[in-house]
Amino acid sequence: MDTLVFDLDGVLVDVSASFRTCIGRTLEALGGRPAADAEIVSLKLAGGFNNDWDVTRELLRQQGIAVARERVVEVFSQIYRGAPGEGVFGPEGLIHRESWLLPPAQLAQLAEHYRLAIFTGRPRRDAEFTLRHCGAAGAFAEMVALEDAPAKPDPEGLRRLGARLYIGDTVDDARCAAAAGVAFIGICLPASDLERRFRELGAQFTAAAVCDVINGLGRGEADQREARGAAPRKGGASRTV
């Protein structure tokens, strides 16, 4: 059975009310100003900023504020978890604002045809908390988290999982899949700059949401063969579903 690997944030989990808010609060806590969405999107589109700790630190740098990465991680994590200390989650933590994006029936449908796994840049305890909170912990055979492999776009995590397909929502996800020789499905808005970048990086196809991926994977035997066996291709080989 082929292994289908998901990124977590922005693919399986809606983090718009957690991480984006956490970036703004961390900036303010460290003497900066909140960033516009366009500033965050620009960094993500450039690549090299898959982790929101690094996004936050770069935004501070652009505002003329130098802060050690360890301090950014400390403040960001406490706001996100709602309590100091790794693996401790308080009721005020923004992590509680996250919601699951893939309906259980569709997740079960995928599990009939694929071995499901996760490759995430989150700390393992944070990822496990969210999976438990969303009732999805038992759906995935394996997970590679922050502590387990080099950060994306390094392909080691995907290789360790034996991935044949990777579903992600950032440029670094796409680069990671390309480096691993794994077919990539990009989650993005149609006709967006991100969709164009995914096409340039050889995405198998793109979809506006993870629930649409099932429709894309189910469009005929030829599409399924291509998704399982084709290497990522350059240029305009992808399609949108």
Secondary structure, 3 states (H helix, E strand, C coil): CCEEEECCECCCEECCCCHHHHHHHHHHHCCCCCCCHHHHHHHHHHCCCCCHHHHHHHHHHHCCCCCCHHHHHHHHHHHHHCCCCCCCCCCCCHHHHCEECCCHHHHHHHHCCCEEEEECCCCHHHHHHHHHHCCCHHHCCEEECHHHCCCCCCCHHHHHHCEEEEEECCHHHHHHHHHHCCEEEEECCCCCHHHHHHHHCCCCEEECCHHHHHHHHCCHHHHHHHHHHCCCCCCCCCCEC
